[in-house]
Each structure stands twice: as C-alpha cells, then as structure tokens.
Amino acid sequence: MSESKTAMALIGATVAAGSAYFAYQRYEQRTAPPLPDSPVAVESSQEKAERVQAAFAAAAAVEDAEVQSFIERLQAAVVAGDATAVGGMVSPGRMLDAVAATSGEAIPPFVRSTLESQLRGELIEFFDATVVETTIKRVDRDSEGNLVVYLRQVDHDRILMKSRWWLVAEADGLRWWDAEDLQLGLRVSTMMAAGISSAMSGGDTSRLEAFIEVLSGLADTDLRNAEEVRILAARIDGLDLTGLPVSFRRLALVSRAALSTALGEPTDALARIDELEQQSLDPLELPVRHYQRAVSCLALERWDEAATAAQHYLDLLGEDAEAYNLLGLAEAGRGNREAAMAAFDAGIADDPQLPDNYAGVASIATDAAQVAERLAKAPELSVLDGAAGDLAAELDTEGLARLLEAAKQAKPEWDSSTWDGSEG
C-alpha cells in the first residue's frame, strides 16, 4: 500500500470542535438563555422531506463545470489561508445533521448554534494547504440531494490523497459539508460524531475518548514504518468498543484491517474485512475495504478475488492509477496478459508519474520494445528509478532486464548504473 495521508487535517479540527462542544455544554448548564435555534435543527419531518426534495432537484441542475469551479475556488482559499472565504463555502448545519445521524444523538439546538458558528471560522483546518494539484475523478448525485465528488489530490512531496467530498447545492451556490479519505477510511462526520457522543453520554466517556485518540493516530502513521504500524495496531486491538455506536466499531475494524494490509499480514486483513462485510455498512460503505481486499488477495495469489476487488474500487473512484495496477497484477496472475497490459496502460494514462504500472509492463512484456513504448510517456527520470526499484524488490530479474534495455531506447539519458551493476 502506498504512503497516504488524509486529504484534510481532520483530526485536529475534530478534536477542537469536540472540545468546544464539551466546554459549551458545561458552560450552558450554568448560564443564561440559549442562542437562537438552528433552522435545520428545528425542522419538522415534513419540512425535512421538502428540503431533501428541493436539494435533490438543485443538485440535478448543477453542471460538472460548476463543481470543478467550486472545488478550485475552495482549494485556492485553503492554500491562501483565507478562513473567511472557506467558511462561506461550507454548510455547518448540513455537517451537523450528518454528525447527529452517525452518532445517534440529537444535538440540542442551542449547542448547534454555537458549533455552527465555530465551524465556520475553523473549517479551514479540515483541508490540506499543501495540495498543489486537484483532479475530479467522478461526480455522483445521490438520493439525499447531495453531490458526491471523488477527488485525487497531490501535495508538493508527490504524496497522493484520494477522497470524496459531499456537497449540497444551496440557493446561492454549492457548499461543502463532509469528506472521507478513501485510503484510510476516515470520515470527518464520523470522527466528529465520536466527540458529540462522548459529550452527550453524560457518564463515563473514557471509551469514546480513547477511540478518538487512537483512531486519530492513523492519519499521522507512516504505513511504511512497520514499528509505527504495529504500535498503532496494538492500540486499536486494546480499545474497548463496548457500547459504542456501530459506525465507530466498523471504522475501528476497517482501520485495523488497513494496518494488517500495511504489515503484509493478508490473512488477518481479509478476516477483518470479511467480518466487516457481514454487516450492513449503511451509511458508511467504507470503499477502502475493496483496496485492502485487492492487496491482500494479491499477496495470497487469489487472483480472481483480487481482480474483482480492484474493479469494485475502480467502479467507485473512476480512473485510478493505483487501482489499475492492482487489477493488472491480478490479471497477470491469472494468465491474462492482454487484460493485464490494458490495465497497466490505463494506469499510465491516468497518472504517468506512478512507477508501479511501468514495472507491471516490464514484468509481463514479451520484448523490450513494448516497454520502451510506455517508458516514453514517463515525464521524469525518477519514474524509471521507481519502476526499477519495484522490480528489484520483487526479485524480477527478467522484468528489470527488459526495463533496462527499453530505457536505452526510450530514455537514453537515464543513469541506470544503480540497477545494472555498472555503478562504481
């Protein structure tokens, strides 16, 4: 699994919002009259139905170009550090609706008013200011009146972030209200809901507070560092999830499966994913499970299952270079060279800077000319080093030899001495 970080600095902002909620709840118990009700908080069931119907109609009228423009403006405001502009492009009320639905706890109107006000000023912390490239991979429109946008973002260190954002079309334009990291499974509203549930419980909050603290560590863990991963895995295993809302328990399960995947423990990862999928996943869905299943099945040479899981992930994300690589490896494993080459080619077209698919081509090509044709598309020589490193790590000497021969044709300026034994 490639290194990933969350597309939002979601944990810090979640804890901040939760802490403000706790503080305000204690303060309100001793003080004066509540603030005015949130319009969304006090609506009747009929009003809610009418609002959803109107939102659905509004979303259906939004063109993809408008979504593109909105996300570009939002990301520009994040990079510029303009919290006021970001606050004008979010819908705290809609976010808190999702938080309440996930936690199973109704948020009192006076508390909603305070949280909505605070979120408008601090929501910039949910986004990543280091992003230098954002690509919309797919736009869906759901039955609740939301636009669901699948994104790939790249930061200045060339770290990929895959996420989906939920937008709502309001009278004066689009608004953001939730996001999910599609590589870690973390969703803003779910983590916020943990804080809200803790505040609303009125009793021992230690289990929820531990859940927030431990799951928060997933966003900062280097999945390539086995020691870090094992420490976090042990902490998740030690959580007492008794009595927690089912959405939190499922998030803990998929997070633990991700760590098993990163540790190269495919059998354990699959057992956890199987347990997860025996349950209803509404409304979380947790598409990251498909990626984890594909990686784990590849490790166990369960080629058919790996291909199916990779395709499920692609069906959700749209074009995705990493998922295409998983599909190509699965097709190669079951002897379908043509389908494998098509998948690797699709991955190269989607992201020509990802080395994995060039390595895939080199591993199954029948001659160096096939590899050279693809290497010509690599925008930087570092891509060739990455592909060579992948093949060396897999002990694929034939594939590495084809890559080196192909590079002489397609990228003669590349210094291959590290890989061909000529160094020094």
N, C-alpha and C positions, 0 to 999 in steps of 0.2 A: 504494500500500500504506500503510495507516495505521501510525502510530508504534506500536511494540511493545517490550516489554522482557520478559525471561524471568520466568516465574512463580516462579522460585527464584533466590536469589543463588548459582547453581550453580557458577560458575567459581571464585570464591574458595574455596569449600569443597572443590571438586575438587582444586585445586592444593594446598590444605592437607593433604588426605588423601593425595594422591600424594607430597608431600614427606615426610610422616610415614612412608610406606611405604619411601621411599628410605633415610631415616635409619635406620629399624629394620632394614632388610636389611643395611646396612653394619655396624650395631651387633651384630646377631645373629652375624655371621661371626666376631666376636672374643670372644663371651661364652658364657655358660653354657647349660644345657639349655633347650629350647623350652618355651613355655607349653602348657597342655593343648590338644588338638585341638578345633577347632570341630566340633560334631556333624554339621553339614551337609557339612563338608569331607571327612569320612572315611566317608561312607555308601557302600554298595555300589550297583551298578546296580539290583539288586532293591529295595533299601531306597529308592532314589530313586523308582522306579516306584510303590512303595506310598505314598510321601509325596505324589507328584503326584496319585495317585488319591484319596487322602484329602482333599487340598486342593481338588480339583475338587468332591467331594461337599460339603465345608464351604462352598465359595463358592456352590454352587447353593442352599444353605439360607439364605443371607443376604438379607434383605429390603432394598429400596432405602432404606427409612426408617433402617435401621441404618447404611447407607453415609452418608446425609445427616448423621446424628448424629455419626459418627466424624469426618467432614471438618470439621464445625462445631467440635468439640472440639479438633481438631488446629490449625485456624486460630486459635482463641482462645488456645491455648497459645503459638503463634508470636507473636501480637500482644502477649501478656503477657511475652514473653521468657523463658518457662519452659522452659529446655533439658531439665530432668529429665523433665517431662511429655512433651515431644516425643520424647525418647529412648525413653520407654516405649511410644510408638505407632509405632515403626519396626522393621523387620526387617533388621538389617545383614547377617545371613547370607544372606538371600534376595537382597539387593542385590549382595553379592559373588559369588553364583552367576551373576548376570546379567553382572557385570563380567568374570568369567572366560570366560563363553561368548562375549562380544563380542570380547575380546582374543585368544582362542585360547590363553591361557596359564593353566595351573593355578596357583592361588595356594597356596603352602606352608601347611600347617595352622597352624604357629606364627605366620606373618605374618597369617593370617586372624584369629587370636585377638586380636592387637594392633589390627588395623584395626577389627574389630567393636567393641572396647571404645572406641576413639577416636570412631568414628562415632556411637555412642550419645550421646556428650557434645557433639558438634559438628554433628549433623544439622540443628539448628535453622537453620543458615546456608544450607541448601538451599531455604528457604522465604522468602516475601516478607512482612515485617511491616507493609508499608504498605497491604495489601489491606483494603478496607472492605466489600466485597460479593463473595460467592462463590455461584455458581449451578451446580448439577449439570445438565448438558445431556443426558447419556446415561450409562447403566451397562451394560457388557458383561460377560460371563463367558466366559473363553477355555478352551481345552482343556488348558492347563497348570495350571489351578486358581487362576488369578488373576482378580480383579475389575478391570476396566479402566474407569476413571471419566473422562469428558470434562467439563472444567470451564471456566467463564468467570469470571474474577476482574476486579475493578475496584479501582484504588487511589484515593487521595484526590485525585489530579490528573485523574481520569476517564480514565486510561490503561487500555485493555483488555488482558488477558492470557488467551490460550487455551492450555490444556494438557490433557494426560491423565496421570492418576496410576495406577500399578499397586499394588493392594492384595492382601494374602493373608489369608485367614481362619485364624487360629491358634486354639488351644484356648481361650485367654482373651480373644479378640476380634480385631478387624481390625488389620492392620499395614500401613504404607506402605513401599514398597521401591524405587520408581523413578518418574520423571516425565519428560515430554517437552514442550517448548514447541512448540505447533502453528503458530506463526507464523515461527519461526526454524529449526526442525528440530533444535535441540539437545536431547540426552537425557542425563540425569545419568550413567547407567551407561556410555554410550559415551565421554563425556569422562573419566570415572574410568578406564576401560579403557585409554585412551591413556597415562595415568600409570603404570598397572600394567605395561603392555607395555614402557614405557621402562625401568622398573626391572628387569624380567625379562630384557631383551635382553642384558645383560652386555657390550655393546660400545658402539659409537657411538650415543648417544641423541639427537644433535642434531636429527634429522629429527622425532622424536616430540615433543621439547621445543618445537620451532618450531611444530608442528601445534597443540599445546595453547595456546601463547602467542597465535598468530594467530587461531584459532577463538574463543578467549576474548573477543577484541575485538568479536565480533558482538553479544554481549549488551549492550555499552555504546555501540554506534554509533547515532547518530541517523539513521535511514533517510531523514529529510527533508533532511539536510545532504549535498549532492552531493559536496563536497570530502572529508568524512569517509568517505563510502561509496567513493569512488574510491581513496582511500589504502588502505582495507582490502581492496578488490578486487585491487589490485596486490600486496598482501602475500600474499593467497591464491594468486594466479597464480604467485608466486615460490616457493611451497612445493615442496620435493622430497618427493613422496609414494611414491617407490620403496621397495618392500618393506614398506610399512605395511599393516596388516590392511584388508581390503576395506571393512569398515564405516566406517573412518576416511576412506578415499578417497571413499566415497559421501557422507559428511557434508560433506566439503570441497566436493564438486560441487554439492550442493543449497544450501549456504551461498553459494557463488559465484553460483548462479542467482538467489538471493534479492536479491543486490546488483545484478545486472543488471536485475531487475524494478524495484527501487527507483530505479535510474538512468534508467528509461524506455528501456531497450535490449531490447525484447521479442524480437527475432530471436535475439539472443545468449542470452537467458534460455531460450527454447524449445529451442535447440540443446543446451544443457546438460541440460535436463530430459529431452529425447529420449535423450541418451546415458545418463542415469541409468536410465531406464525400459527400456532394452535389457538390463539386468541383472536378476538376481533380487534383490529388495530384502529378503528374509527375513534377519533378523527385524526390520529397522528400519522398513520400509514407507514412512516419510517422507511423511506425508499433506500436509505443507506444499507439496509439488510440485503438488498439484491447485490450490491457491490461486494459486501463481505462474503456472501454465499459464492459468488463467482470466483473470488480469490481463493477461498478455502477449497472449493471443488477442484480448481486447477491444481492445487498442491497435492490433492489426493487422486489426481488423474481421473476424476469423474467428469469426463469431457462433455457429455450431453447436458448434465445439470449445470455445468459452468456456462455453457453457451446459452442455455435458457435464462439463467440469472443475469448474464451480461446484457442479453436482449431486453429483459424487463427494465433494467437500469437505463438503457438507451431509449426505450419507449417513453420513459418519464422525462429524461433530460433533453432529448433531441440529439443532435450531433455531439459526440463527446469522445475526444481522442483516447483517454484512458480506458473508457468502457469498450471502445473499438479494439484496443489492444487485448483486453481480456477475451473478447469474442474471437479475435484472430488466433490467440493461443489455444482456445478451446477447439476451434475448427481444425487447427493444425494437429491437435492431439487426437482427433478422431479421423485424421487422414484426409480431410477435405482441403487440399492445398489451394484450390481455386477460391473457395469461400474465405479461407484464411487470408490470402493475398488481398482480396476485396476489402476485408475488414481493416487490414493494416493500411491500405491505400486511403480508405475513408478517414482513418485516424490521422494520417499525414496531412490530408486536405483540411481537416478540422483544426489541427494545431501542428504546423510544420516544425515547431521548436521542441516538441516532445521526442526524446531519443528512442523511446520504447518501440515505436512502430517501425523505425528503420532497422532496429535489431531484429524485430519479428520477420521483416522481409528477408534479411540476410540469413536467418536461420532456416528458411524454407525455400529460398530461391534455387533454381536449377543451375544458374550461372551468374557470374559477376555483373553481366550487362543488365540483368533485371534489377540488381541492387543499385547500380550506378544511375539508372533512370530515376530512382527515388531519391538517392543522395543529392542529386542536382537540385532538389527542392529545399534542401536544408538551408535556412537563412544564415546560420552561424556555424563556424567550425567546431565550436564546443558541443554541438549536437552529435557530431561524429565521435567525439570522445565519450559522450554519454552512452551512445549505442555500443561502442567497443567495450566499455566497462560492463554493460549489461551482459553481453555475450561471454566476456571473460568470467564474470561471476557465475554464469550458468555452465561454465566449462565447455562451451560450444565452440570447439576449435575450428570446425569446418565453417560455421557461420562467421566467425571472426576472420578467417582467411578470405572468405568471399567479400566481406566488408572492406578489408584492406586492399584487395585487388580492385574492387569497384571504386574506391576512393582515388586511386591513381588516375582513373578516367574522369570522374566527376568533380573531384576536389583535390587536384594535384598539389595545391598549396598547403594542404593539411600535414602537420607534423605527426606522423604515425609511429614515431620511434618508441613511444611508451608501450605500444601494443605489438610491434613486430620483432622485438628483441634487438633492434639496432641501436637502442639508446646507450650512450656512453661509448 
